Amino acid sequence: MSLWKRGRQYWTDFTVAGRRYRKRLSTTNVRVATRRERELVEEAGHGRLAADEQGPKRLSDAIDAYVAAKRIRCSPRTIEFEEERLSLVKKHFGDVPLSAITATSIAEFQRTRHEAGIANRTINMDVGVLSRVLKSCGRWRAVADHVHNLPERQRPVGRALTADERKRLFYAAASNPEWEHVYCAAVVAANTSMRPVEVKHLRRCDVDLVKRLVHVRRSKNETSHRVIPLNASAVEAAARMFERADLLGHTEPEHYLWPACQWGRYDATKPMSKWDTAWRALRDEAGLHGLRFHDLRHTVITELAEMGVADHVLESISGHLSRRMLEHYSHIRIDAKRQALDALDNLRRGSDAANGNGKPSDEAEIETTVEVADDLTSQFAFAGLAAFR
């Protein structure tokens, strides 16, 4: 360790765990300088002090270096998500020096986003990606103890459509030719449990209409890459998109079935980014205000759970499910079994009361309840959804 004066102020220069630290102590008193030097050494030992190393000095350079390092070990979907969040961070902070990003400035960022009506969960994701950038530069620990996430409200799992709501939705979707792409996407999602991003990234080579299979190669995470059998409704919807692609001249295997479109011009080499406008118009026409496209996935998984499909089969069809989601669908499965057994009990009690002798009538028609085995295959499960549209 060493102390010296630069002008009237004391500075310190020391090394901890192979990392060099050179700091201004902001005092002209040698005793105060000695005490502050010991405090800085202690902070450096706990990893709470940024070292004087060669690296990015400004936010834009730090973000570029972080994203470049992450490309070699993360999926394109993860990179896309990180870049989306970081664009908002850069928009707020600008190209400031990393030393200007403090706990106070991060709290101001949280307040600004909150006042703009952004959900707390989204703000926490923005702060999370900023923290990862600062960690990559060795600057996060200095502010970590003073940065706090906003409270998040537990969101409902989703909305499952009733049979009547499902009928209204698809009737409205089929009534307008301009909604054909969203209609077909909705039918595919409602019969395969595919996420919106998975449907949008389907290419011609991903769908086999002969073998009735779809290969999900792009999802929110790699654990959701899977092969899903197609039932009759899904095959019909996919075939309509193939016909549409043929008419547009999108015949290459790598062309997207839901291609990007801007100002009426299609680009089959890129997937569609959004269909929000058409979806909102469609759902409002059906009187289903607030319905998300993602709720179609929740609907099909709910119906499969009510059929008694086992957890491992649900995951093989729908991709990765969080523990919270699995517990939710397990409750649905138990409720369905309870309702079936209650119905059987009520039927027997009514039959006994009608006969008056405690014995079921020979002429009474008794429904048979069959419990679906846990090892139900996905092929059989999808056969039960063939009319789901």
GULOSE-551417 format. One record per residue (C-alpha): x, y, z. Coordinates in steps of 0.5 Angstrom, whole numbers, plus 2048, in hexadecimal, padded with zeros to 3 digits. Example, Ala and Ser with C-alpha at 12.3 -4.5 7.8 and 13.67 -1.06 7.14 Angstrom:
2
+-----+-----+-----+
|  c1 |  c2 |  c3 |
+-----+-----+-----+
| 819 | 7F7 | 810 |
| 81B | 7FE | 80E |
+-----+-----+-----+
***
This chain:
389
+-----+-----+-----+
|  c1 |  c2 |  c3 |
+-----+-----+-----+
| 800 | 800 | 800 |
| 802 | 807 | 7FF |
| 800 | 80E | 800 |
| 802 | 814 | 7FC |
| 7FF | 81B | 7FB |
| 7FD | 81E | 7F4 |
| 7FC | 825 | 7F5 |
| 7F9 | 826 | 7FC |
| 7F5 | 81F | 7FC |
| 7F7 | 818 | 7FE |
| 7F7 | 812 | 7FA |
| 7F8 | 80B | 7FB |
| 7FB | 805 | 7F7 |
| 7FA | 7FE | 7F9 |
| 7F9 | 7F7 | 7F7 |
| 7F4 | 7F2 | 7F9 |
| 7F4 | 7EB | 7F6 |
| 7F8 | 7ED | 7F0 |
| 7F4 | 7F3 | 7EF |
| 7F6 | 7FA | 7EF |
| 7F3 | 7FF | 7F2 |
| 7F4 | 807 | 7F1 |
| 7EF | 80B | 7F5 |
| 7EF | 813 | 7F7 |
| 7EE | 813 | 7FE |
| 7EB | 81A | 7FE |
| 7EE | 81D | 804 |
| 7F4 | 821 | 806 |
| 7F5 | 81E | 80D |
| 7FA | 818 | 80D |
| 7F6 | 815 | 813 |
| 7F0 | 815 | 80F |
| 7F3 | 813 | 809 |
| 7F6 | 80D | 80D |
| 7EF | 80B | 810 |
| 7EC | 80B | 809 |
| 7F1 | 807 | 806 |
| 7F0 | 801 | 80B |
| 7E9 | 802 | 809 |
| 7EA | 801 | 802 |
| 7EE | 7FB | 803 |
| 7E9 | 7F8 | 807 |
| 7E4 | 7F9 | 801 |
| 7E8 | 7F7 | 7FC |
| 7E9 | 7F0 | 800 |
| 7E2 | 7EF | 800 |
| 7E1 | 7F1 | 7F9 |
| 7DD | 7F7 | 7FA |
| 7E2 | 7FC | 7F6 |
| 7E4 | 7FC | 7EF |
| 7EB | 7FB | 7ED |
| 7EF | 800 | 7E8 |
| 7EF | 7FB | 7E2 |
| 7EF | 7FC | 7DB |
| 7E8 | 7FB | 7D8 |
| 7E2 | 7FF | 7D6 |
| 7E1 | 805 | 7D9 |
| 7DA | 807 | 7D6 |
| 7D3 | 804 | 7D6 |
| 7D3 | 803 | 7CF |
| 7DA | 800 | 7CE |
| 7D8 | 7FB | 7D4 |
| 7D1 | 7F9 | 7D1 |
| 7D5 | 7F7 | 7CB |
| 7DA | 7F3 | 7CE |
| 7D5 | 7F0 | 7D2 |
| 7D1 | 7EE | 7CC |
| 7D6 | 7EC | 7C8 |
| 7D9 | 7E7 | 7CE |
| 7D2 | 7E4 | 7CF |
| 7D1 | 7E2 | 7C7 |
| 7D5 | 7DC | 7C8 |
| 7D2 | 7D9 | 7CE |
| 7CB | 7DB | 7CD |
| 7C5 | 7DA | 7C8 |
| 7C3 | 7DF | 7C3 |
| 7BC | 7E0 | 7C7 |
| 7C0 | 7E2 | 7CD |
| 7C4 | 7E7 | 7CA |
| 7BE | 7EA | 7C7 |
| 7BB | 7EA | 7CD |
| 7C1 | 7ED | 7D1 |
| 7C2 | 7F2 | 7CB |
| 7BB | 7F5 | 7CB |
| 7BB | 7F6 | 7D3 |
| 7C2 | 7F9 | 7D2 |
| 7BF | 7FE | 7CD |
| 7BB | 801 | 7D2 |
| 7C1 | 802 | 7D7 |
| 7C5 | 805 | 7D2 |
| 7BF | 80A | 7D0 |
| 7BE | 80C | 7D7 |
| 7C6 | 80D | 7D9 |
| 7C9 | 80F | 7D3 |
| 7D0 | 80D | 7D1 |
| 7D2 | 80F | 7D8 |
| 7D9 | 80D | 7DC |
| 7D8 | 807 | 7E0 |
| 7DA | 80B | 7E6 |
| 7D4 | 80F | 7E5 |
| 7CF | 809 | 7E6 |
| 7CE | 809 | 7EE |
| 7C8 | 806 | 7F2 |
| 7C5 | 80D | 7F2 |
| 7C5 | 80D | 7EA |
| 7C2 | 806 | 7EA |
| 7BD | 808 | 7EF |
| 7BB | 80E | 7EB |
| 7BB | 809 | 7E5 |
| 7B6 | 805 | 7E8 |
| 7B1 | 80B | 7EA |
| 7B1 | 80D | 7E3 |
| 7AF | 807 | 7E0 |
| 7AA | 806 | 7E6 |
| 7A7 | 80D | 7E5 |
| 7A6 | 80B | 7DD |
| 7A2 | 805 | 7DF |
| 7A7 | 7FF | 7DE |
| 7A5 | 7F9 | 7E2 |
| 7AA | 7F8 | 7E8 |
| 7AC | 7F1 | 7E5 |
| 7AE | 7F4 | 7DF |
| 7B2 | 7FA | 7E3 |
| 7B6 | 7F4 | 7E7 |
| 7B8 | 7F1 | 7E0 |
| 7BB | 7F7 | 7DE |
| 7BF | 7F8 | 7E4 |
| 7C1 | 7F1 | 7E4 |
| 7C4 | 7F2 | 7DD |
| 7C7 | 7F8 | 7DF |
| 7CA | 7F4 | 7E5 |
| 7CD | 7EF | 7E1 |
| 7D0 | 7F4 | 7DC |
| 7D4 | 7F8 | 7E3 |
| 7D6 | 7F1 | 7E5 |
| 7D9 | 7EF | 7DF |
| 7DD | 7F6 | 7E0 |
| 7DE | 7F4 | 7E8 |
| 7DA | 7FA | 7EA |
| 7D4 | 7F7 | 7EC |
| 7D6 | 7F5 | 7F4 |
| 7D7 | 7FD | 7F5 |
| 7D0 | 7FE | 7F4 |
| 7CD | 7F7 | 7F5 |
| 7CB | 7F8 | 7FD |
| 7C7 | 7FF | 7FB |
| 7C3 | 7FD | 7F5 |
| 7BC | 7F9 | 7F7 |
| 7B7 | 7F6 | 7F2 |
| 7B0 | 7F8 | 7F2 |
| 7AB | 7F4 | 7F5 |
| 7A8 | 7EF | 7F0 |
| 7A0 | 7ED | 7F0 |
| 79F | 7E6 | 7EF |
| 79C | 7E5 | 7E8 |
| 796 | 7E0 | 7E7 |
| 799 | 7DA | 7E3 |
| 794 | 7DC | 7DD |
| 78D | 7DC | 7DA |
| 78A | 7D5 | 7D7 |
| 785 | 7D6 | 7D2 |
| 77E | 7D3 | 7D3 |
| 77B | 7CF | 7CD |
| 776 | 7D5 | 7CC |
| 77C | 7DA | 7CC |
| 780 | 7D5 | 7C7 |
| 77A | 7D5 | 7C2 |
| 779 | 7DC | 7C2 |
| 781 | 7DE | 7C1 |
| 782 | 7D9 | 7BB |
| 77B | 7DB | 7B8 |
| 77D | 7E2 | 7B9 |
| 784 | 7E1 | 7B6 |
| 782 | 7DD | 7B0 |
| 77D | 7E3 | 7AE |
| 782 | 7E8 | 7AC |
| 787 | 7E6 | 7A6 |
| 78C | 7EB | 7A9 |
| 78D | 7E7 | 7AF |
| 78E | 7E0 | 7AC |
| 796 | 7E0 | 7AE |
| 794 | 7E1 | 7B5 |
| 78E | 7DC | 7B5 |
| 792 | 7D7 | 7B2 |
| 798 | 7D9 | 7B8 |
| 792 | 7D8 | 7BD |
| 790 | 7D1 | 7BB |
| 797 | 7CF | 7BB |
| 798 | 7D1 | 7C2 |
| 792 | 7CF | 7C4 |
| 793 | 7C8 | 7C2 |
| 79B | 7C7 | 7C4 |
| 79C | 7CC | 7CA |
| 7A1 | 7D0 | 7C6 |
| 7A3 | 7D7 | 7C8 |
| 7A2 | 7DD | 7C4 |
| 7AA | 7DD | 7C2 |
| 7AA | 7D6 | 7C0 |
| 7A4 | 7D7 | 7BB |
| 7A7 | 7DD | 7B8 |
| 7AE | 7D9 | 7B7 |
| 7AB | 7D3 | 7B4 |
| 7AE | 7D2 | 7AD |
| 7AC | 7CE | 7A7 |
| 7B1 | 7C8 | 7A9 |
| 7AF | 7C8 | 7B0 |
| 7A8 | 7C6 | 7AE |
| 7A7 | 7BF | 7AB |
| 7A0 | 7BE | 7A9 |
| 7A0 | 7B7 | 7A7 |
| 7A3 | 7B4 | 7AD |
| 79F | 7BA | 7B1 |
| 7A5 | 7BC | 7B5 |
| 7A7 | 7C3 | 7B7 |
| 7AE | 7C4 | 7B9 |
| 7AF | 7CA | 7BE |
| 7B6 | 7CD | 7BD |
| 7B5 | 7D4 | 7C0 |
| 7B2 | 7D5 | 7C7 |
| 7B3 | 7D9 | 7CD |
| 7B8 | 7D4 | 7CF |
| 7BC | 7CE | 7CD |
| 7B9 | 7C9 | 7D1 |
| 7B2 | 7CB | 7CD |
| 7B5 | 7C8 | 7C7 |
| 7B0 | 7C2 | 7C5 |
| 7AC | 7BE | 7C0 |
| 7A5 | 7BF | 7C0 |
| 7A0 | 7BA | 7BD |
| 79A | 7BE | 7B9 |
| 793 | 7BC | 7B9 |
| 78E | 7BE | 7B4 |
| 78D | 7C5 | 7B5 |
| 794 | 7C7 | 7B6 |
| 796 | 7C3 | 7AF |
| 790 | 7C7 | 7AC |
| 792 | 7CE | 7AF |
| 79A | 7CC | 7AD |
| 798 | 7CA | 7A6 |
| 794 | 7D1 | 7A5 |
| 79A | 7D4 | 7A7 |
| 79E | 7D0 | 7A2 |
| 799 | 7D2 | 79C |
| 79A | 7D9 | 79E |
| 7A1 | 7D9 | 79E |
| 7A1 | 7D5 | 797 |
| 79D | 7DB | 794 |
| 7A2 | 7E0 | 797 |
| 7A8 | 7DC | 794 |
| 7AB | 7DA | 79A |
| 7AD | 7D3 | 798 |
| 7B3 | 7D2 | 79B |
| 7B4 | 7CD | 7A1 |
| 7B7 | 7D3 | 7A6 |
| 7B1 | 7D8 | 7A4 |
| 7AD | 7DA | 7AA |
| 7A6 | 7D8 | 7AA |
| 7A4 | 7DE | 7AE |
| 7A9 | 7E3 | 7AA |
| 7AB | 7EA | 7AC |
| 7A6 | 7EF | 7A9 |
| 7A7 | 7F7 | 7A8 |
| 7A3 | 7FC | 7A4 |
| 7A0 | 7F6 | 7A0 |
| 7A7 | 7F3 | 79E |
| 7A8 | 7EC | 7A1 |
| 7AF | 7E9 | 7A3 |
| 7AF | 7E2 | 7A3 |
| 7B6 | 7E2 | 7A6 |
| 7B4 | 7E5 | 7AC |
| 7AF | 7E3 | 7B1 |
| 7A9 | 7E7 | 7B3 |
| 7AA | 7EB | 7B9 |
| 7A3 | 7ED | 7BB |
| 79C | 7EC | 7BA |
| 799 | 7F0 | 7BF |
| 795 | 7F5 | 7BB |
| 791 | 7EF | 7B8 |
| 791 | 7EB | 7BE |
| 78E | 7F1 | 7C2 |
| 788 | 7F2 | 7BD |
| 787 | 7EA | 7BC |
| 786 | 7E9 | 7C4 |
| 782 | 7F0 | 7C4 |
| 77D | 7ED | 7BF |
| 77C | 7E7 | 7C3 |
| 77B | 7EB | 7C9 |
| 781 | 7E8 | 7CD |
| 784 | 7EE | 7CF |
| 78B | 7ED | 7D2 |
| 78C | 7E6 | 7D0 |
| 793 | 7E5 | 7CE |
| 796 | 7E1 | 7C8 |
| 79A | 7DD | 7CE |
| 793 | 7DB | 7D1 |
| 792 | 7D6 | 7CB |
| 798 | 7D2 | 7CE |
| 795 | 7D3 | 7D5 |
| 78F | 7D0 | 7D2 |
| 791 | 7CA | 7CF |
| 796 | 7C8 | 7D5 |
| 790 | 7C9 | 7DA |
| 78B | 7C4 | 7D5 |
| 791 | 7BF | 7D5 |
| 792 | 7BF | 7DC |
| 78A | 7BE | 7DD |
| 78B | 7B8 | 7D9 |
| 790 | 7B5 | 7DE |
| 796 | 7B6 | 7DA |
| 79C | 7B5 | 7DE |
| 7A1 | 7BA | 7DF |
| 7A7 | 7B7 | 7DB |
| 7A2 | 7B7 | 7D5 |
| 7A0 | 7BE | 7D6 |
| 7A7 | 7C1 | 7D6 |
| 7A9 | 7BC | 7D0 |
| 7A3 | 7C0 | 7CC |
| 7A4 | 7C7 | 7CF |
| 7AB | 7C8 | 7D1 |
| 7AE | 7CA | 7D7 |
| 7A9 | 7CB | 7DD |
| 7AB | 7CF | 7E3 |
| 7AA | 7CB | 7EA |
| 7A4 | 7D0 | 7EB |
| 7A1 | 7CF | 7E4 |
| 7A1 | 7C7 | 7E6 |
| 79E | 7C8 | 7ED |
| 799 | 7CC | 7EA |
| 797 | 7C7 | 7E4 |
| 797 | 7C1 | 7EA |
| 792 | 7C5 | 7ED |
| 78E | 7C5 | 7E7 |
| 78F | 7BE | 7E6 |
| 78D | 7BC | 7ED |
| 786 | 7C1 | 7ED |
| 784 | 7BD | 7E6 |
| 785 | 7B6 | 7EA |
| 781 | 7B9 | 7F0 |
| 77B | 7BB | 7EB |
| 77B | 7B5 | 7E8 |
| 77B | 7B1 | 7EE |
| 776 | 7B6 | 7F1 |
| 771 | 7B5 | 7EB |
| 772 | 7AD | 7EC |
| 770 | 7AE | 7F3 |
| 76A | 7B2 | 7F2 |
| 767 | 7AD | 7EC |
| 768 | 7A7 | 7F1 |
| 764 | 7AB | 7F7 |
| 75F | 7AD | 7F2 |
| 75E | 7A6 | 7EF |
| 75D | 7A3 | 7F6 |
| 758 | 7A9 | 7F8 |
| 754 | 7A7 | 7F2 |
| 754 | 7A0 | 7F3 |
| 753 | 7A0 | 7FB |
| 756 | 79A | 7FC |
| 75E | 79C | 7FC |
| 75F | 798 | 7F6 |
| 760 | 79B | 7EF |
| 75B | 79A | 7EA |
| 75C | 795 | 7E5 |
| 759 | 79A | 7E0 |
| 75D | 7A0 | 7E2 |
| 762 | 7A3 | 7DE |
| 769 | 7A4 | 7E1 |
| 76E | 7A8 | 7DE |
| 775 | 7A4 | 7DE |
| 77B | 7A9 | 7E1 |
| 782 | 7A7 | 7DE |
| 788 | 7A9 | 7E1 |
| 78D | 7AB | 7DC |
| 794 | 7A7 | 7DD |
| 79A | 7AB | 7DF |
| 79E | 7A9 | 7D9 |
| 799 | 7AC | 7D4 |
| 79D | 7AD | 7CE |
| 79D | 7B4 | 7CB |
| 79A | 7B1 | 7C4 |
| 794 | 7AF | 7C8 |
| 793 | 7B5 | 7CC |
| 793 | 7B9 | 7C5 |
| 78E | 7B4 | 7C2 |
| 789 | 7B7 | 7C8 |
| 78B | 7BE | 7C5 |
| 789 | 7BD | 7BE |
| 783 | 7C1 | 7BE |
| 786 | 7C7 | 7C2 |
| 785 | 7CD | 7BD |
+-----+-----+-----+
***
